[in-house]
């Protein structure tokens, strides 16, 4: 079976390490790309690029072309077909999700393996400095990495493997060996001890599939290892999805110019961030009309689980960059924006003091709201205040739970740990 590996590497650091390690491997090759970018540095990646003018590039009529870092990259189907005449395993460095989708579709008769590469920011900076990049070039690539990771979180199902390149180059080579062994190598390990035998252990994955895993046993049937231990992470795909949502949320609340409607949309699509064991549904943007036909629209009303006797909860969202507590000359106090938001919540509370309003809500949504809990999600952190003073301040707003976005994130990650412990 022929393998086509598509490597999405926004910074070039992992691609350089990969090319450097496997370029001389038997039966493996890389597809050369054409580009309009200028030659800037000397490394292995440049060996796989053919530089051309804008005019020359456009005249080539590439089936696969994309813009990356304001420069054009392209290659033809013929380049891939020709390479497969000589090799069974091809790698293409391609940092564009649309092109990856197209290649998967066009070469669906092959084993196409899409790989997203991830490296921590500090490690990227360190490696680019090793390669002699300027501070400006490094900053550009760091920004590309952030953008690429955000894009990965939104389309993680596009990728078959995630290659984490944070360790030493020697350890990274071992990770590459494991990747190649999974898709290419069918050789059995040769043990000199005749009493040691290789067997296949069948195991059931969480998604119900049976998969083989090679293990080695001694004459007593004990599972053993001969080679140096290599730490391998078997990623639970279900757990990975939860963790990716956490990363997406963390990225979202870090944006300087985020809007409330973006947060509203995220929680509507991912209500588990604001639900817990007591609530089963988050109803968004409920219109509450009073006797004067005046509208009030809370962001969410949480429906209690039927088997738990708790009141409904009304949740109001404000921005992560809002200051929650200000240190005035004499004492700390909640800021005016918090006071206004609390006033909104209290208005929603009073709405349900009316028998008529409760009846209208019950008829439409089929659950009762009486003396609801009130929750305000606002700000990223509350800093420079001790815990006792903060608790005293919170008691000034009766019935209202004030939670920061970082607390919401921490609670969600705690849920993940509990689910997959």
C-alpha positions as CSV (number, residue, x, y, z in Angstrom):
1,X,0.0,0.0,0.0
2,X,1.3,3.4,-1.0
3,X,1.3,6.2,1.7
4,X,0.9,9.9,1.1
5,X,1.8,11.9,4.2
6,X,0.5,15.5,4.3
7,X,2.4,17.6,6.9
8,X,0.9,20.9,8.1
9,X,3.7,22.8,9.7
10,X,3.2,26.6,10.0
11,X,6.6,27.5,11.3
12,X,8.9,25.2,9.3
13,X,10.8,24.0,12.4
14,X,9.2,20.5,12.5
15,X,9.4,20.2,8.7
16,X,13.1,21.0,8.8
17,X,13.7,18.3,11.5
18,X,11.6,15.8,9.6
19,X,13.3,16.4,6.3
20,X,16.7,16.3,7.9
21,X,16.0,12.9,9.5
22,X,14.2,10.9,6.8
23,X,15.4,12.4,3.6
24,X,17.8,9.5,3.1
25,X,15.4,6.7,4.2
26,X,14.8,3.9,1.7
27,X,11.5,4.1,-0.2
28,X,10.6,7.5,1.1
29,X,10.7,10.8,-0.8
30,X,9.3,14.4,-0.6
31,X,7.4,16.3,-3.3
32,X,9.1,19.4,-4.5
33,X,7.0,22.6,-4.5
34,X,7.3,25.8,-6.5
35,X,7.1,29.1,-4.8
36,X,7.3,32.8,-5.4
37,X,9.0,33.4,-2.0
38,X,12.6,34.7,-1.9
39,X,15.5,32.6,-0.6
40,X,16.2,33.8,2.9
41,X,18.0,31.1,4.8
42,X,19.7,27.9,4.2
43,X,18.1,24.7,5.6
44,X,16.6,21.4,4.4
45,X,13.3,22.9,3.5
46,X,14.9,25.0,0.7
47,X,16.1,21.8,-0.9
48,X,12.4,21.0,-1.6
49,X,11.5,24.3,-3.1
50,X,11.9,25.6,-6.7
51,X,11.9,29.4,-6.8
52,X,10.1,31.2,-9.6
53,X,8.8,34.6,-10.5
54,X,5.2,35.6,-10.2
55,X,4.8,35.3,-14.0
56,X,6.5,31.9,-14.2
57,X,4.4,30.6,-11.3
58,X,1.0,31.6,-12.8
59,X,2.0,30.0,-16.2
60,X,2.5,26.6,-14.6
61,X,-1.2,26.0,-14.0
62,X,-0.7,24.1,-10.7
63,X,-3.7,21.9,-9.6
64,X,-2.6,22.5,-6.0
65,X,-1.7,26.0,-5.1
66,X,-2.2,28.2,-2.0
67,X,-1.0,31.4,-0.4
68,X,1.1,31.2,2.7
69,X,2.9,34.1,4.4
70,X,2.0,36.3,1.4
71,X,3.8,34.0,-0.9
72,X,2.5,31.4,-3.4
73,X,3.2,27.7,-3.3
74,X,2.2,25.1,-5.8
75,X,2.7,21.6,-7.2
76,X,1.0,19.4,-9.8
77,X,-0.7,16.0,-9.6
78,X,1.9,14.8,-12.1
79,X,4.7,15.5,-9.6
80,X,3.0,13.2,-7.1
81,X,2.2,10.5,-9.7
82,X,5.8,10.5,-11.0
83,X,7.2,10.2,-7.5
84,X,5.0,7.2,-6.8
85,X,6.6,5.5,-9.8
86,X,9.8,5.3,-7.8
87,X,8.7,5.4,-4.1
88,X,5.9,3.9,-2.0
89,X,5.9,6.7,0.6
90,X,5.7,10.4,-0.2
91,X,5.7,13.4,2.1
92,X,4.3,16.8,1.2
93,X,4.8,19.9,3.4
94,X,1.5,21.7,2.9
95,X,0.2,24.4,5.2
96,X,-3.3,24.8,3.8
97,X,-6.4,22.9,5.0
98,X,-8.3,23.3,1.7
99,X,-5.4,21.7,-0.2
100,X,-5.2,18.9,2.3
101,X,-8.9,18.2,1.8
102,X,-8.5,18.3,-2.0
103,X,-5.5,15.9,-1.8
104,X,-7.4,13.5,0.4
105,X,-10.2,13.5,-2.1
106,X,-8.1,13.2,-5.2
107,X,-5.9,10.4,-3.8
108,X,-8.5,8.5,-1.9
109,X,-7.3,5.2,-3.5
110,X,-4.1,5.6,-1.5
111,X,-3.5,5.7,2.2
112,X,-3.4,9.4,2.8
113,X,-2.2,10.4,6.3
114,X,-2.7,14.1,7.3
115,X,-0.5,15.3,10.1
116,X,-0.7,18.5,12.2
117,X,2.5,19.5,13.9
118,X,2.6,21.3,17.2
119,X,5.5,22.9,19.0
120,X,5.4,25.2,22.1
121,X,6.1,28.9,21.4
122,X,9.3,29.0,23.5
123,X,10.6,26.0,21.6
124,X,9.7,27.5,18.2
125,X,11.6,30.7,19.2
126,X,14.6,28.7,20.3
127,X,14.8,26.7,17.1
128,X,14.3,29.6,14.8
129,X,17.1,31.4,16.7
130,X,19.3,28.4,16.0
131,X,18.5,28.7,12.3
132,X,19.6,32.3,12.4
133,X,16.2,34.1,11.9
134,X,15.8,37.7,12.8
135,X,13.5,38.8,15.6
136,X,11.0,40.1,13.1
137,X,11.0,36.8,11.2
138,X,10.6,34.8,14.4
139,X,7.6,37.0,15.5
140,X,5.9,36.5,12.1
141,X,6.3,32.7,12.4
142,X,5.0,32.7,16.0
143,X,1.9,34.5,14.8
144,X,1.5,32.0,12.0
145,X,1.7,29.2,14.6
146,X,-1.1,30.8,16.7
147,X,-3.3,31.1,13.6
148,X,-2.6,27.6,12.5
149,X,-3.4,26.1,16.0
150,X,-6.6,28.1,16.1
151,X,-7.5,26.7,12.7
152,X,-6.6,23.2,13.8
153,X,-9.0,23.4,16.8
154,X,-11.8,24.3,14.4
155,X,-11.0,21.5,12.0
156,X,-9.2,18.8,14.1
157,X,-11.2,16.0,12.4
158,X,-9.2,16.8,9.2
159,X,-6.1,15.3,10.7
160,X,-5.2,11.7,11.3
161,X,-2.1,12.3,13.5
162,X,-0.8,15.1,15.7
163,X,3.0,15.3,15.8
164,X,4.3,17.0,18.9
165,X,7.8,18.3,18.6
166,X,8.8,19.7,22.0
167,X,11.6,17.3,23.0
168,X,15.2,16.9,21.9
169,X,15.9,16.0,18.3
170,X,16.9,12.5,19.4
171,X,13.5,12.0,21.0
172,X,11.8,13.5,18.0
173,X,13.5,11.0,15.8
174,X,12.0,8.2,18.0
175,X,8.5,9.7,17.5
176,X,9.1,9.7,13.8
177,X,10.2,6.1,13.9
178,X,6.9,5.2,15.7
179,X,4.9,7.1,13.0
180,X,6.7,5.3,10.2
181,X,6.4,1.9,11.9
182,X,2.7,2.4,12.2
183,X,2.2,3.0,8.5
184,X,5.2,1.6,6.7
185,X,7.2,-1.0,8.6
186,X,6.0,-4.5,8.7
187,X,9.2,-6.0,10.0
188,X,9.3,-7.9,13.3
189,X,11.8,-7.1,16.0
190,X,14.6,-9.6,15.9
191,X,15.4,-10.8,19.4
192,X,18.5,-12.9,19.9
193,X,16.9,-14.8,22.8
194,X,14.9,-17.6,21.2
195,X,12.6,-17.7,24.3
196,X,11.3,-14.2,23.6
197,X,8.4,-14.2,21.2
198,X,6.4,-11.5,19.6
199,X,2.6,-11.7,19.8
200,X,-0.3,-9.5,18.9
201,X,-2.4,-8.2,21.7
202,X,-6.0,-7.3,20.6
203,X,-7.6,-4.5,22.5
204,X,-10.9,-2.7,22.3
205,X,-10.9,1.0,21.8
206,X,-13.4,3.4,23.3
207,X,-15.1,3.8,19.9
208,X,-15.8,0.0,19.8
209,X,-13.0,-1.0,17.3
210,X,-10.7,-3.9,17.8
211,X,-7.0,-3.1,17.2
212,X,-3.8,-5.1,17.4
213,X,-0.8,-4.0,19.4
214,X,2.5,-5.9,19.1
215,X,3.9,-7.1,22.5
216,X,6.8,-9.3,23.5
217,X,6.6,-12.1,26.1
218,X,9.1,-14.3,27.8
219,X,8.8,-18.1,28.3
220,X,6.6,-17.5,31.4
221,X,4.2,-15.4,29.4
222,X,5.2,-12.1,31.0
223,X,5.1,-9.0,28.8
224,X,8.6,-7.5,28.6
225,X,10.5,-4.8,26.7
226,X,14.0,-4.9,25.4
227,X,14.6,-1.5,23.9
228,X,15.0,1.8,25.7
229,X,11.6,2.9,27.0
230,X,9.9,5.4,24.7
231,X,7.0,7.4,26.1
232,X,4.1,7.2,23.8
233,X,0.8,8.8,24.3
234,X,-2.3,7.0,23.2
235,X,-4.8,9.8,22.7
236,X,-8.4,9.0,23.5
237,X,-10.1,10.7,20.7
238,X,-13.2,11.5,22.8
239,X,-11.0,13.1,25.5
240,X,-9.1,14.9,22.8
241,X,-12.3,16.6,21.6
242,X,-13.1,17.8,25.1
243,X,-9.5,19.2,25.5
244,X,-9.7,20.9,22.1
245,X,-12.9,22.7,23.1
246,X,-11.0,23.9,26.2
247,X,-8.2,25.2,24.1
248,X,-10.7,26.9,21.7
249,X,-12.4,28.6,24.7
250,X,-9.1,29.7,26.2
251,X,-8.1,31.2,22.8
252,X,-11.5,32.9,22.5
253,X,-11.4,34.6,25.9
254,X,-7.8,35.8,25.3
255,X,-8.8,37.9,22.3
256,X,-8.6,41.6,23.0
257,X,-11.6,42.7,20.8
258,X,-13.9,39.8,21.5
259,X,-17.7,40.6,21.4
260,X,-20.4,39.3,23.7
261,X,-22.2,37.7,20.8
262,X,-19.1,35.5,20.1
263,X,-19.2,34.3,23.7
264,X,-23.0,33.8,23.4
265,X,-22.5,31.7,20.3
266,X,-19.8,29.6,21.9
267,X,-21.8,28.7,24.9
268,X,-24.9,28.0,22.8
269,X,-22.8,25.5,20.8
270,X,-21.0,24.2,23.9
271,X,-23.5,24.4,26.8
272,X,-21.5,21.9,28.9
273,X,-19.2,24.8,29.9
274,X,-22.0,26.4,31.9
275,X,-24.0,23.3,32.8
276,X,-23.2,21.0,35.7
277,X,-24.8,17.9,37.3
278,X,-27.8,20.0,38.5
279,X,-28.8,21.4,35.1
280,X,-29.6,19.7,31.8
281,X,-30.3,22.4,29.3
282,X,-29.2,26.0,28.6
283,X,-31.9,28.0,26.9
284,X,-30.5,31.1,25.1
285,X,-31.9,34.6,24.7
286,X,-35.3,34.0,26.3
287,X,-37.5,37.1,25.7
288,X,-39.2,38.1,28.9
289,X,-42.1,40.6,28.3
290,X,-43.5,42.4,31.3
291,X,-47.1,43.9,31.6
292,X,-45.9,47.0,29.8
293,X,-44.7,44.9,26.9
294,X,-41.1,45.8,27.7
295,X,-38.6,43.2,26.8
296,X,-35.8,41.8,28.9
297,X,-33.5,39.2,27.4
298,X,-31.2,37.2,29.7
299,X,-28.3,35.4,28.0
300,X,-29.3,31.9,29.3
301,X,-31.8,30.3,31.6
302,X,-30.6,26.9,32.8
303,X,-33.2,24.1,33.2
304,X,-32.8,21.9,36.3
305,X,-32.5,18.2,36.0
306,X,-35.9,16.6,36.7
307,X,-34.6,14.3,39.5
308,X,-32.9,17.2,41.4
309,X,-34.8,19.8,43.4
310,X,-33.0,23.0,42.6
311,X,-34.2,26.3,41.2
312,X,-33.6,27.4,37.6
313,X,-30.5,29.6,37.0
314,X,-30.3,32.8,35.0
315,X,-26.9,33.5,33.5
316,X,-25.7,36.8,32.2
317,X,-22.5,37.2,30.2
318,X,-20.2,40.2,30.2
319,X,-16.8,40.6,28.5
320,X,-13.6,38.9,29.8
321,X,-11.7,42.3,29.7
322,X,-14.1,44.0,32.1
323,X,-12.5,45.0,35.4
324,X,-14.4,43.3,38.2
325,X,-13.0,44.9,41.3
326,X,-11.3,48.3,41.7
327,X,-9.0,49.2,44.5
328,X,-10.3,52.6,45.5
329,X,-8.5,54.9,48.0
330,X,-10.2,53.5,51.0
331,X,-11.3,50.0,50.1
332,X,-11.9,47.5,47.3
333,X,-15.3,47.5,45.6
334,X,-17.0,46.1,42.6
335,X,-16.8,48.4,39.5
336,X,-19.7,50.2,38.1
337,X,-20.0,47.8,35.2
338,X,-20.5,44.9,37.6
339,X,-23.1,46.9,39.6
340,X,-25.0,47.5,36.3
341,X,-24.8,43.8,35.3
342,X,-26.1,42.8,38.8
343,X,-29.0,45.2,38.3
344,X,-29.9,43.4,35.1
345,X,-29.9,40.1,36.9
346,X,-32.1,41.4,39.7
347,X,-34.6,42.7,37.1
348,X,-34.8,39.2,35.7
349,X,-35.4,37.9,39.2
350,X,-38.2,40.3,39.9
351,X,-39.9,39.3,36.6
352,X,-40.5,35.8,38.0
353,X,-42.0,37.2,41.1
354,X,-45.2,37.5,39.1
355,X,-47.5,34.5,39.0
356,X,-48.6,35.5,35.5
357,X,-45.1,35.7,34.2
358,X,-44.2,32.3,35.7
359,X,-47.3,30.8,34.1
360,X,-46.4,32.2,30.6
361,X,-42.9,30.8,30.9
362,X,-44.1,27.4,32.1
363,X,-46.5,27.1,29.2
364,X,-43.8,27.8,26.7
365,X,-40.7,26.0,28.1
366,X,-42.4,23.4,30.3
367,X,-40.5,24.0,33.5
368,X,-41.0,26.3,36.5
369,X,-38.8,29.3,37.3
370,X,-39.3,30.5,40.9
371,X,-36.7,32.3,43.0
372,X,-34.0,31.5,40.4
373,X,-30.3,31.4,41.1
374,X,-28.4,34.3,39.4
375,X,-25.0,34.0,37.8
376,X,-22.7,36.6,36.2
377,X,-19.8,35.5,34.1
378,X,-17.3,38.4,33.7
379,X,-13.6,39.2,33.6
380,X,-10.7,36.8,33.2
381,X,-9.2,37.0,36.6
382,X,-9.8,38.8,40.0
383,X,-6.3,39.7,41.2
384,X,-4.7,41.7,44.0
385,X,-7.4,40.9,46.6
386,X,-7.3,38.3,49.3
387,X,-9.9,35.5,49.3
388,X,-11.7,36.6,52.5
389,X,-12.2,40.2,51.2
390,X,-13.5,38.8,47.9
391,X,-16.0,36.6,49.7
392,X,-17.2,39.5,51.8
393,X,-17.7,41.6,48.7
394,X,-19.6,38.8,47.0
395,X,-22.1,38.7,49.9
396,X,-23.1,42.3,49.2
397,X,-24.9,41.0,46.1
398,X,-27.4,38.6,47.5
399,X,-28.2,35.4,45.5
400,X,-25.7,36.3,42.7
401,X,-22.7,34.1,41.8
402,X,-19.9,36.1,40.2
403,X,-17.6,33.8,38.2
404,X,-14.6,34.7,35.9
405,X,-14.0,33.1,32.5
406,X,-10.8,31.5,33.8
407,X,-12.9,29.9,36.5
408,X,-15.3,28.6,33.9
409,X,-12.3,27.1,32.0
410,X,-10.8,25.6,35.1
411,X,-14.2,24.0,36.0
412,X,-14.5,22.6,32.5
413,X,-11.0,21.1,32.7
414,X,-11.9,19.6,36.0
415,X,-14.9,17.9,34.4
416,X,-12.5,16.4,31.8
417,X,-10.3,14.9,34.5
418,X,-13.3,13.5,36.3
419,X,-14.7,12.0,33.1
420,X,-11.5,10.3,32.0
421,X,-9.8,9.5,35.3
